[in-house]
Amino acid sequence: MYDAGARQIDNSPMYGKSQQVIGDMTSALDSANGKFDEKNETKYHGPYPGVQPYRLENTVAQLRRWKESGKIKYTGITNDTDAHQDGLIQVMKREKPDFVQFNYAIFSRNAEKRLLPAAADLGIATIINRPVGEGKFFSRIRENPLPDWAKAADITNWASFFLKYIIAETAVTCVIPATWNPVHAADDFNAGTCELPGRELRKKMLDYVDRM
């Protein structure tokens, strides 16, 4: 990850001991390789049905205090379903977070309708989750070969195909593909460091998967 130039790790207290492990590993990188660009980011979740507005407002107010005091650098909103994307836009307009995290993939493009344009208009950074549908999208293309024109464009496998389509979207800031496999992680990093598809190639990629 470090050698590939990646600089963000998505983490959560829900992920077992991962925060401690990642803290130890990044500290080791800092010692061995010089400065590691760490960024303290805190997210608040919403807008979900059943979440009372006053709770969200209180959370936002606390995060702003932490940001003003220098405890954190950025605040953001996390969402992972199409159903809540319109509500997410409303909160973005009202609260002006530094970034938003939401689901977006070549097989799940609802975010292209309003959410990505809204983030671009508001100047809010975007972090994309579930770019391969938690691995489910690979089963959809299992019987389909990677086209030769994709290979000629430095798209070496289906993971690269899925990720490059997303990364090439100008309103996308960062993608978190999520994997436990270090070989897959290396492929993911390579997808972000090679040449990205332009508008015409991106349309060709879209047409190809839509015919599946």
N, C-alpha and C positions, 0 to 999 in steps of 0.2 A: 504493500500500500504506500509506504513512504517513498520508495524508489520510483513508483509510478506517478508521484506528484499529488496523490489524494490528500486532502487536508480536513476532511470531516468524518466523524464517526457518529452514527446515530446510536443513542444509548438510552437506557431507562432502568429505574429501580425494579421494574417487572422482569428484567432479564437476568435473574439470579445474581451471581457475583460478578457480572460483566463489568460493572463500573470500577470495581477495585482492580480487576485484571487489566482493563484497558488503561487505568491510571498507572499501574506498575509498568506496563509495556511502553507507554508513551514517555514515561520518565526515563526508561532505559534508552529509548531512541534519542531523547534530548541529550543524554550524556554521550552517546556513541556517534551521533551524526550532526550535532549542533542543534540549533533552535528548531523545535517542532512547533508549527503554527497552531497552537491550541486556541479554541474559541469557546468561551462559556456561553451556552445557549439554553434558555429555559422556554419550554412550550406550555401553553395552556390548552386544554382540550375543549372542543365545542365547535359549532353549536349543536348539541344533541337533544332529542326530545326528552323532557323530564328534567333537564338542567335549569334550575331557577335563574332568572336574569341577575338577581342580586349577587348570587354566588360568582357568576362570571365577572361582574363588575368589581367585586371585592378582590378576586384573583388578579385581574388586570391592574388594579390600583397597587397591589402589593408588588407585582412584577415591575411596575414603573418605579416604585421606590427603590427596589434593588438595583435597577438599571442606573438610576440617578446617583446612587451611592457607590457605584462601581463594582458591585458584587457580581453582576452579569453584564454581558455586552449586548445581547440580542434577546428579544422575546418573539414568540410566534404562536400560531394556531395549528393544531393537527387535526386532520380529518382523513378518513379512509373509505368513504362510500359516496357513490354518485348522488344518493338521495339528499345528502346534506350540503352539497356544493353551493346551492343558491343561498342557503343560510350562512355559509362561510363567507360569501361575498358581502353580505350585509354587515357581518362583524368586521371584515376587513375595512370597509368604508368607515365604520364608526370608530374602530379602535386603532387603525393604522399600525399594525404590528410590523416588525422588521422583516418577517418571513412567514410564509404559510406552507404547510406540508399536506399533501393530498395525493390521492391515487390517480394515476394516468398511465396508459399503456396503448400500444398499437391496436390491441383488441378491446380497449376500454377507453374511448376517446371523448367522453362527456365533457371533460375539462376544457376541450378545445372550443366549446360553444361560448362560454361566458367567463369561466374562472381564470384561465390563462390570460385572456385579453384584459380582464379586470386587474389582475396582478401587475401586468405590464403598465397599464394606465396609471395605477396608484404608486408605481415604483417599489413594489413589494417583492422581495426575493422569493423564489419557489423551490421547495424540496419535494421531489417526486417519490412516493412510496408505491409498492406493489407494481413495479414496471414489467414484471413477467407473471403477474397474477399469482404470486406465491408459488410459482413453478407450474401452475396449472396450464399455462399457455403452451408449454412444450408438448403436452399430450395432443394439442390441437394440430400441431404441425409434424407429428411423428412420422407420418407416411409421405411427407412432402420434402423433396430435396431442396437444399439451398441453391438458388438459381446462379448460373455462371456469371450473370451481370453483377450480382451482389459480390461474389468473390473478387471480381475485377475491380470493385470499388473498395477493396480492403475490408470487406465484411466477411469474416472468417468462419463464423458459426451463427446459430440461431440466437444465442444470447447477445452477440454483437449486433445482430440485425435488430432485435427488439430495443436494445439500449441506444443504438445510434439514431433510431427514429426519434426517440424522446429527446436525447441530448441536442439534436439538431434544431429543435424548437427554440426559437430565440427567447421566449419567455421563461424557459427552464434554466434554473441556476445550478441545481445539484440533483443527482439521482442516487437513491439508496436501494440497491437491488437486493440486499440481504441474502447471505449464503453462509453456510458453515464449512463449505468445501474450499480449501485454499487454491486449488486448481481453477475452480470456477471464479473465485475472487480475482485471480490474475487475468482471466479472460475479460472480466468486467472492467478492470482498470484499463486494459488495452483498448477497449471500446471507446473510452473517453480520451485517449491520447492520440489515436490515429485520425486521419482526415474524416470529417463528417459529411454526410450526404447533403447536397443542395436541394433546392425546391423540386426540381424535376425528378431526381432520384428518389426523394422522399415520397413523391406521389406514386412512383413506380412500385416502391415497397408496399405502400398502402393498397394499391390495386391488386398486388400479388396475394397478400394475405386475405383480402376481402373475397377473393375467388375460392378460397379454401372451404 
